[in-house]
Amino acid sequence: VQTHMQSVRIVVLGLNRSHAKNALNKNLLKMMSKAVDALKSDKKVRTVIFRSEVPGIFCAGADLKERAKMHSSEVSSFVSKARATVNEMANLPVPTIAAIDGTALGGGLELALACDIRVAASSAKMGLVETKLAIIPGAGGTQRLPRTIGVSLAKELIFSARIVDGEEAKSIGLISHVVEQNEAGDAAYRRALALAREFLPQGPVAMRVAKLAINQGMEVDLVTGLAIEEACYAQTIPTKDRIEGLLAFKEKRPPRYKGE
């Protein structure tokens, strides 16, 4: 896992286990968990992009060579670790974007599903293929896929272990943007960067509480959700940034937000 700081505000986490198609083994999970943990409390971070540094592959899922050597009790603890790591990613306080420039299967797609937004190259291949191996998605796939694309389609994809390309993924709402792949093989990453830059000018506190309000609100009824929105809004009222925003508007200039 490589962390790149783009003027600190956009952080790029790049998977790079090229000999194994970025397959998730114990060590890669540990490194990812560590990287995500470091980002959680870093106030300078505004957006996180997850990508692969390996051409043609986003993440092939769990490392099945390692899996084949595991005792069944070890498998349980590995899947728990994977689930926990993906949850940590989902709970990052800032917007997250998955840039899928290649194949994202099983745990690789579950990783992308834990991000707020997914963009992919039209040539990318995506699927939850676990039932082929007589298991089920174990890092949130059975929960996040139906929440993303709807129940019937999610069941169909999981029951058939079908793999879809970027165009189909876009048409079913699995990804938000599909782009033609370029020669460098990083078209989705470039699209993700452009998207991240659209997020940067906004008030940092507002961005965090907006994400919180949406995430928490989606799990409850509307009345409770509106109360969550109210509580989140209240957090923005005493900020210096809110006053700066009004001042900038009055003075017809871009605001200079500090995240305070």
VEXDREN-2710 file (C-alpha; in Angstrom, 1 decimal):
% VEXDREN-2710
k/r/px/py/pz
1/VAL/0.0/0.0/0.0
2/GLN/1.5/3.3/-1.1
3/THR/0.3/6.6/0.2
4/HIS/0.7/9.7/-2.0
5/MET/0.0/13.1/-0.8
6/GLN/-1.3/15.5/-3.4
7/SER/-0.7/18.9/-1.7
8/VAL/-1.8/16.9/1.4
9/ARG/-5.5/17.5/0.8
10/ILE/-6.0/14.6/-1.6
11/VAL/-4.5/11.4/-0.4
12/VAL/-4.0/8.6/-2.8
13/LEU/-3.8/5.0/-1.5
14/GLY/-2.3/2.8/-4.1
15/LEU/-2.4/-1.0/-3.9
16/ASN/0.8/-2.5/-5.2
17/ARG/1.2/-6.3/-4.9
18/SER/1.8/-6.8/-8.5
19/HIS/3.0/-10.4/-8.6
20/ALA/-0.3/-11.5/-7.0
21/LYS/-2.8/-9.2/-8.8
22/ASN/-3.2/-7.2/-5.5
23/ALA/-4.8/-10.2/-3.9
24/LEU/-5.6/-9.5/-0.3
25/ASN/-3.3/-11.5/2.0
26/LYS/-2.8/-11.0/5.8
27/ASN/0.1/-8.7/5.2
28/LEU/-1.7/-6.4/2.7
29/LEU/-4.7/-6.2/5.0
30/LYS/-2.4/-5.2/7.9
31/MET/-0.8/-2.5/5.8
32/MET/-4.1/-1.2/4.5
33/SER/-5.5/-1.0/8.1
34/LYS/-2.5/0.9/9.2
35/ALA/-2.7/3.4/6.3
36/VAL/-6.5/4.0/6.9
37/ASP/-5.9/4.3/10.6
38/ALA/-3.3/7.1/10.0
39/LEU/-5.8/9.0/7.8
40/LYS/-8.6/8.9/10.3
41/SER/-7.3/11.6/12.5
42/ASP/-5.4/13.7/10.0
43/LYS/-7.2/17.0/9.7
44/LYS/-5.3/18.0/6.5
45/VAL/-6.9/15.2/4.5
46/ARG/-9.9/16.2/2.5
47/THR/-10.5/13.3/0.1
48/VAL/-9.0/9.8/-0.2
49/ILE/-8.7/8.0/-3.5
50/PHE/-8.2/4.2/-3.6
51/ARG/-6.5/3.0/-6.7
52/SER/-4.2/0.3/-7.9
53/GLU/-0.6/0.8/-9.1
54/VAL/-0.7/-2.4/-11.0
55/PRO/-1.9/-2.1/-14.7
56/GLY/-5.1/-3.9/-15.5
57/ILE/-5.9/-5.0/-12.0
58/PHE/-7.7/-3.1/-9.2
59/CYS/-7.8/-6.1/-6.7
60/ALA/-8.4/-9.7/-7.5
61/GLY/-10.0/-10.4/-4.0
62/ALA/-8.7/-12.7/-1.3
63/ASP/-5.4/-14.4/-1.8
64/LEU/-6.6/-18.0/-2.6
65/LYS/-3.1/-19.5/-2.5
66/GLU/-2.7/-18.3/1.0
67/ARG/-6.3/-19.4/1.8
68/ALA/-5.7/-22.9/0.5
69/LYS/-3.1/-23.4/3.3
70/MET/-5.3/-22.1/6.0
71/HIS/-7.1/-24.2/8.6
72/SER/-10.9/-23.4/8.7
73/SER/-10.5/-21.5/12.0
74/GLU/-7.8/-19.3/10.4
75/VAL/-10.2/-18.6/7.5
76/SER/-12.7/-17.2/10.0
77/SER/-10.2/-14.8/11.5
78/PHE/-8.9/-13.7/8.2
79/VAL/-12.4/-12.9/6.9
80/SER/-13.1/-11.0/10.2
81/LYS/-9.9/-9.0/9.6
82/ALA/-10.9/-8.2/6.0
83/ARG/-14.4/-7.2/7.1
84/ALA/-12.9/-4.9/9.8
85/THR/-10.5/-3.3/7.4
86/VAL/-13.2/-2.6/4.8
87/ASN/-15.4/-1.2/7.6
88/GLU/-12.6/1.1/8.7
89/MET/-12.4/2.3/5.2
90/ALA/-16.1/2.9/5.0
91/ASN/-16.0/4.9/8.2
92/LEU/-13.3/7.3/7.1
93/PRO/-14.7/10.8/7.9
94/VAL/-13.8/12.3/4.5
95/PRO/-15.2/11.5/1.0
96/THR/-13.6/8.4/-0.5
97/ILE/-13.4/7.5/-4.2
98/ALA/-12.5/4.1/-5.7
99/ALA/-10.7/4.4/-9.0
100/ILE/-11.2/1.1/-10.8
101/ASP/-8.9/0.9/-13.8
102/GLY/-8.8/-2.9/-14.0
103/THR/-10.3/-6.1/-12.5
104/ALA/-12.1/-5.8/-9.1
105/LEU/-13.4/-9.2/-7.9
106/GLY/-14.7/-10.5/-4.6
107/GLY/-13.0/-8.6/-1.8
108/GLY/-11.6/-6.2/-4.4
109/LEU/-15.1/-5.1/-5.3
110/GLU/-16.1/-5.1/-1.6
111/LEU/-13.3/-2.6/-1.0
112/ALA/-14.7/-0.4/-3.8
113/LEU/-18.2/-0.7/-2.4
114/ALA/-17.0/0.7/0.9
115/CYS/-16.0/3.9/-0.8
116/ASP/-18.5/6.8/-1.2
117/ILE/-18.1/6.9/-5.0
118/ARG/-16.8/4.5/-7.6
119/VAL/-15.4/5.4/-11.0
120/ALA/-14.2/2.8/-13.5
121/ALA/-12.7/2.4/-16.9
122/SER/-15.1/0.8/-19.5
123/SER/-12.7/-2.1/-19.8
124/ALA/-12.6/-2.8/-16.0
125/LYS/-14.2/-6.0/-14.8
126/MET/-16.2/-6.2/-11.6
127/GLY/-18.1/-8.9/-9.7
128/LEU/-18.8/-10.7/-6.5
129/VAL/-17.7/-14.2/-7.5
130/GLU/-17.6/-15.9/-4.1
131/THR/-20.5/-18.3/-4.7
132/LYS/-18.3/-19.9/-7.4
133/LEU/-16.0/-21.0/-4.6
134/ALA/-19.0/-22.2/-2.5
135/ILE/-18.7/-19.2/-0.1
136/ILE/-20.4/-15.8/0.1
137/PRO/-19.0/-12.3/0.1
138/GLY/-17.7/-11.8/3.6
139/ALA/-16.4/-8.2/3.7
140/GLY/-19.7/-6.4/3.4
141/GLY/-20.7/-7.4/-0.2
142/THR/-24.0/-8.9/0.7
143/GLN/-25.0/-5.7/2.5
144/ARG/-23.3/-2.9/0.5
145/LEU/-24.2/-4.2/-3.0
146/PRO/-28.0/-4.3/-2.5
147/ARG/-27.8/-0.9/-0.8
148/THR/-26.0/0.4/-3.9
149/ILE/-27.8/-1.2/-6.8
150/GLY/-31.0/-2.6/-5.3
151/VAL/-32.0/-6.0/-3.9
152/SER/-33.0/-8.0/-7.0
153/LEU/-30.0/-7.0/-9.1
154/ALA/-27.6/-7.6/-6.2
155/LYS/-29.1/-11.1/-5.7
156/GLU/-28.7/-11.8/-9.4
157/LEU/-25.1/-10.7/-9.5
158/ILE/-24.2/-12.7/-6.4
159/PHE/-26.2/-15.8/-7.3
160/SER/-24.7/-15.9/-10.8
161/ALA/-21.2/-14.8/-9.8
162/ARG/-21.4/-12.7/-13.0
163/ILE/-18.7/-10.3/-13.9
164/VAL/-19.7/-7.0/-15.5
165/ASP/-17.6/-4.4/-17.4
166/GLY/-17.5/-0.6/-16.8
167/GLU/-20.4/0.1/-19.2
168/GLU/-22.8/-2.4/-17.5
169/ALA/-21.6/-1.4/-14.0
170/LYS/-22.6/2.2/-14.9
171/SER/-26.0/1.2/-16.3
172/ILE/-26.9/-0.7/-13.1
173/GLY/-25.6/2.1/-10.8
174/LEU/-22.7/0.2/-9.4
175/ILE/-20.4/3.0/-10.5
176/SER/-21.0/6.7/-10.9
177/HIS/-18.7/7.4/-13.9
178/VAL/-17.3/5.3/-16.7
179/VAL/-14.4/6.4/-18.8
180/GLU/-12.6/5.1/-21.9
181/GLN/-9.2/3.5/-20.8
182/ASN/-6.1/5.5/-21.9
183/GLU/-2.7/4.2/-22.9
184/ALA/-1.3/4.8/-19.5
185/GLY/-4.1/2.6/-18.1
186/ASP/-5.1/5.2/-15.4
187/ALA/-8.2/6.8/-16.9
188/ALA/-10.4/6.0/-13.9
189/TYR/-7.7/7.4/-11.5
190/ARG/-7.6/10.6/-13.6
191/ARG/-11.4/10.9/-13.4
192/ALA/-11.3/10.3/-9.6
193/LEU/-8.7/13.1/-9.2
194/ALA/-10.9/15.5/-11.2
195/LEU/-13.8/14.6/-8.9
196/ALA/-11.7/15.0/-5.8
197/ARG/-10.7/18.5/-6.9
198/GLU/-14.4/19.3/-7.2
199/PHE/-14.7/18.5/-3.5
200/LEU/-11.7/20.5/-2.3
201/PRO/-13.1/24.1/-2.3
202/GLN/-15.9/23.3/0.1
203/GLY/-15.8/23.8/3.9
204/PRO/-14.0/20.8/5.5
205/VAL/-16.2/20.6/8.5
206/ALA/-19.3/20.7/6.3
207/MET/-17.9/17.9/4.2
208/ARG/-17.4/15.6/7.2
209/VAL/-20.7/16.2/8.8
210/ALA/-22.5/15.9/5.4
211/LYS/-21.0/12.4/5.0
212/LEU/-22.0/11.6/8.5
213/ALA/-25.6/12.8/8.0
214/ILE/-26.0/10.8/4.8
215/ASN/-24.4/7.6/6.1
216/GLN/-26.3/7.6/9.4
217/GLY/-29.6/8.8/7.9
218/MET/-29.7/6.0/5.3
219/GLU/-29.9/3.5/8.1
220/VAL/-33.0/5.0/9.8
221/ASP/-36.5/6.2/9.2
222/LEU/-37.0/9.7/7.7
223/VAL/-38.0/11.4/11.0
224/THR/-34.9/10.1/12.8
225/GLY/-32.8/11.0/9.7
226/LEU/-34.0/14.6/9.8
227/ALA/-33.1/14.8/13.4
228/ILE/-29.6/13.5/12.5
229/GLU/-29.4/16.2/9.8
230/GLU/-30.3/18.9/12.4
231/ALA/-27.7/17.6/14.8
232/CYS/-25.0/17.6/12.0
233/TYR/-26.0/21.1/10.8
234/ALA/-25.7/22.4/14.4
235/GLN/-22.0/21.4/14.3
236/THR/-21.4/23.8/11.4
237/ILE/-23.0/26.9/13.0
238/PRO/-20.2/27.8/15.5
239/THR/-17.4/27.4/13.0
240/LYS/-15.1/30.2/11.8
241/ASP/-15.5/28.7/8.3
242/ARG/-19.2/29.5/8.2
243/ILE/-18.5/33.2/9.0
244/GLU/-15.7/33.2/6.4
245/GLY/-18.1/31.7/3.8
246/LEU/-20.6/34.5/4.4
247/LEU/-17.9/37.2/4.3
248/ALA/-16.4/35.8/1.1
249/PHE/-19.9/35.8/-0.5
250/LYS/-20.4/39.4/0.6
251/GLU/-16.9/40.5/-0.7
252/LYS/-17.3/38.5/-4.0
253/ARG/-14.1/36.5/-3.5
254/PRO/-13.3/32.8/-3.0
255/PRO/-13.5/31.6/0.6
256/ARG/-10.4/30.6/2.5
257/TYR/-11.5/27.7/4.7
258/LYS/-9.3/26.4/7.5
259/GLY/-11.5/23.5/8.8
260/GLU/-12.2/25.4/12.0
END
